Amino acid sequence: MLLRPQDYLLQQNYVEASNCEINNNNIGSDDGVDMISKLSDDILISIISRLTVVEAVCTSILSTRWRGLHKYITRLDFSPTSKQLQAFKEEEEFRLHKVGHDDRLFEDELVRKCTSVIDHTLDSNNGGSILEENRFYLPWFQRTTWFNETWPIERWLDFAFSKQVQTIHLHINIAHLWVPFPYSNFTSFNKTVKEISVNGIDLDDESLRLLLSNSVALERLSIERSDKLSDLLILGDHLIAPKLKHLNISACWDIKFIEIRDITNLESLRLYHSPLIGYELVLENLPRFVELDTNCRKTEIEILTRGNVIS
């Protein structure tokens, strides 16, 4: 019998947690004493903060000592496991074979259940005032599910910023689907975010300027699959991204012009574009720039102050 993804998740959590318990009992002294559970709360929380949210919740089944510790993790990674992705794929194929077309009601229901899980996790998080990292990897997310409702990603980012988050990854990995940039979340000055990665988010030229202007601590920026960027201007003389060191722009097919100037801390630039599409690239006054990584043979480099070109 084929399980629904939400049923599969519950069963998977139990199986993974059971496996963890077996492994945990084997770690320690020769007499089978559980030494890990004797560690302090701070150390245990630090350990499970390196897991995804699903994996961190599983640790509550290990013993009463671990119960509830996942509510204090400082890194929230909502990436699905490979088993969850496979279960979703199999269920989707089953429904496609059964009804002859995509089951939109099933997809909407799944999206809402996933959203409910994320909302509940954020509401129950007690990990202090600082959140190190927030990763949203949403391979089955549908923008149209909230056609006349509040866009949930905005409130998730509000939570992250309220916790002084340092790293944000927002990936909507669905072919031929892009969601609007959460513009309202980046209108305020931000002094804590050091890394931002977006994939499948429609970030236009003005939104990018706004993001860079308000993210004064930003060191790493990655933008992939955004079809609204066309003329990308990053000019340091406008006090944009004073600490930016690493920039990745990939699969943004409509870009025609890129100018990066007076960004004094920029060290590397990665541009992965269609080899058949050319664009103009201007790099000027980048004193710490050492690496340009690109696959586009038609790129025209007008000014390259210093660095290596990798093709």
N, C-alpha and C positions, 0 to 999 in steps of 0.2 A: 504493500500500500504506500502510495506516495504521500509524504507529509507536506503540509503547508509550511511555508517558510517560518511563520510565527511559532508553529508547533515544533518545527525542527530546531529552532533556536533554543527552546526550553529543554528539549532532549539533549542538544549538543552541550549546553551549559552544564547539565548534570554529568554527562560523560566526561567532559574535560575536567570538571572539578574532582570527579572520582579518580581520574588519572593523576591529578595533582596530589591527592591525598596519599595514593600509593607511593609516588615518588618521594613525598615529604617524609613518610615514615622510614624510608630507606636512607635518608640523609641524616647523618649524626654519628653517634658513637656506635660501637659494635653491638651494644645491647639493645639497639632500637629506640633509644631515647630521642625524642624530637627536639633537636637543638635550635632549629630555626625559630620555632615559636617562642623561645626564651629571649629572643632579641627584643629591643625596646620598640615601642609603637612607632617612633620616628624612623627607625631603620626599616621596619616592615612596610610602612607607608611609602618610603622612598623606593623600596623594591617594587611594590605593586604599581607605583606611579609610572613605571616603565612599560606596563602592559597596556593593551587596549582596554576600553571600558568593559567589554564583554568578558575578557580574561580576568580583569580585576574583580568583577562581581563573582566570578567562579570561586575565588579564594575564600569566600565566606563559608563555603561548605567544608573547608578543610577541618576546622574545629571551632569551638566557641571563641578561642583566642583570636581568630582571624575575622570573626563576624563583625561586619559594619566598618571595617578599616577602609574599604573601598570608597566610603563617603568622604574621606579626607585626602584623596589623591590630588596631586598638584599638576597632573598632566592628564587631560581628557582627550582620548583618541577614540573617535567613533568610527574607525575603519572596520568594515565587516571582515570576518575571517574567510579564508578560501572555501571552507565548507558551507558557510552561509551563501556565498556567491554562487556556488555550484547548486545548492538547493533552490535558490531563486531561478537559476537558469533552467533547471529541470522542470520546475513547476510551470514556468512560462512556456516551455516547449510542450508540456502536457496540455495546457489550456489552448495553445495555438492549434494543436492537433485535434482537440475535442470540439472547439467551436469554429475553427477555420480562420480565425483572425485574433489579433491582440485583445486580451480581456482588460478593458480599461477600468472596470469596476474593481477587479483584483488588484491592479496596479495602484489605484487611488487608495484602496484599503491598506495596502502594504506601506505606502508612503505615510499615511496618517498614523499607523502603528509605530513606525520608525520614529516619526516626529514626537509621538507621545513618550517613547522611551528616552529620547534626548531631553525633552522638557522635564521629565521626572528626574533624570540624572542631575541636571543643572539645579533643579529646585532642592535636591537633597545633598548637594555638595557642601561640605563644611571645611574645605581645605584652606582656611585662612583667607587673608586679604590678597594674596598673590597667586596667580595661576601661571605656571611656566609655559604651558603649551596647550593649544586647543586645535584639534584636527577634525575636520568634517569631511569625510570621504563618502559621498552619497551617489552610488552608481545607479540607483533606481529612482532618483528624485524627479518629480514632475512639477514644473511651475504652474501648470493649468489646474492642479489640484486646489490651489488657493486663488482661483480666478477673482472672486470678490471678497477675499478674506485677507487678514494680516499675513504678510510674508514672514514665515517663522525664522528665517536666517537672520533677519534684522535683530530680533530679540535675543537670539543666541550670541550674536556679536556684541550686543549691549552687555550681556552677562560677562563675556570675556574681557571687555574693556573695563568693566567695573572691578574686575579682579586683577587689573594691571598686567594683563597677559603679555608675554614676550614673543611668542610664536603663534601665528595663525595660518592654518592650511584650510582652504575652502575649495574642494574639488567636486565638480558635478560631471562625472565621467559617463555621459550618455551621448552616443553618436547623434549628430545633427540636432542637439538640444543645447541651448545657451540660456542662462537665467540672467536677469538684470543685476547690475552692480548695486549692492546695498549702499546707495549714495549717502543716506542720512547718518550712517555709522561713522563716516570719515569727515564730518564737518567740524569736529572738535579737535583741538590741539592734543596730540598724543606723545608722551615722553617715554613710554615703556616698550612699545612694539619694536622688536629688532629684526623679525623675519616675517614676511608675508608671501604666501604662495596661493595663487588662484588658478583654477583650471575649469573652463567651461562657463566662465563669468563674462558677460558682455561689458567690458571696461572700455569706455571711449576716451578720447584725448583729454577732455575736460575732467573726467573722473580720475584719470591717472594723475593729472596735475594737482588735483585736490588731495589725493592720497599722499603724494610725495611732499606736498607743502605742509601737511599736518603731522606727518610721521617723522619727527626730527631725530629719533633714535634708530631709524631703519637702516640695517646693514645688508640685508639680503632681500631681493625682490624677484619673484618668478611669476611670469604671466604666460599661460598656455591656452590655446583655443579661444581667443577673443576676436570676434570678427568686426568689431567697431573701431579698433585702433587704425588710424591711417597716417597721420603726421605726428610722430612721436618726438616730442621736444623735452629734454631734460637739461635744464640750464641752471648751473649753480649760482650764477649771479642774481638769481631771483630767490635765493635762500631755500632752494629745493634740495631735499635729501642730503644734508651736509655730511652724514656718516655712511652713505651708501657705498658698499664695497663690491658687491656681486650682483649682477643683473642677468636674468634669463628671459628672453622673449622668443617663444616657440609657437609654431602653427597659428600665427596671427596673419591670415592670408591677405588681408586688405592693406597692410602697411606699405606705403609708397616711399616714405621719407623718415629717416631717423637722424636726429642731431643730439649729441651728448657733449656738453661743453662745460668747463669749469667745475667739474665734479672732482674735487681734489683727492678724495679717498678711494675712488673707483679703481679696483684691481683687475676685475675680469668681466667680460661680456660674452654671453652665449646667445647666438642668433641661429635658430633652426627654422628654416623657411622652405617653401617649395623651390627646388633647384631650377624650376622653369620660370619663376617669377623674380624679376629684378627689382631692386629698390636702391635708393641713394643713402649712403651712410656717411655722416660727418662726425668725426671725433676730434676734439680740440681741447688743449690744455687739461690733460689728464695725467698729472705728474707721477702717479703711482700705478698707472695702467700697465699690466704685464701680459695679459692674455686675451686674445680674441678667438673664439671658437665658433666657426660657422660652416654650414654645409652648402651655402648658396654661392655658386660659381659666378653668378651675374652681379653680385654685390659690387658697387663702385665705391671705393674708399677714397674720399677726397683728402682728408687729413688724418693721419695716425701719428700722434706725437711720440708714442713709444709702445713697444709690445711685440707679441708673437701672434701670427695668424695660423690657425690650425684648420685644415679643411679635410 
